[in-house]
Amino acid sequence: MAVTSESTTVWRGDLFHGSGTATLDSSGAGSFAVDWRARSEGETGVTTPEELLGAAHAACFSMAFSNALAQFGTVAESLQTTAAVTFDPAQGITGSHLLVSAVVPGISETDFQRLAEEAKAGCPVSRALTGIPITLEASLA
């Protein structure tokens, strides 16, 4: 069964002086202010499309990796994934870097790295981001 998730953004004004609110409709988890200054200069307290994309990528990778580990027979005690999505105003989104720290008893470093790479490639968000480089740093804690 396919599931569709929805978010809505209401924007007022032009790109450089306007602002908007992005709302997570499906979950009702919240609304977030968005504007160009945050996106292009890194203003704090306001989110960006890249931060929201990073949240999606980190969550998706964590799910894919936990599944791969479980299928391998080594259930993770914990996975902490950060996705750093880079935006250049002249080029757009230029990459996503996954930084993973995991506690996985009974797995070798070789198997851990192989499964992390497979999860990176197979995660649905990674597959949706095929137009940008996706890098991975994974470590056993």
ABEGO torsion letter per residue (X at the ends): XBBBBBBBBBBBEBAAABBBBBBBAAAGAEBBBBBAAAAAAGBBGBBBAAAAAAAAAAAAAAAAAAAAAAAAGBBBABBBBBBBBBBBAAAEBAEBBBBBBBBBBGBBAAAAAAAAAAAAAABAAAAAAAABBBBBBBBBX
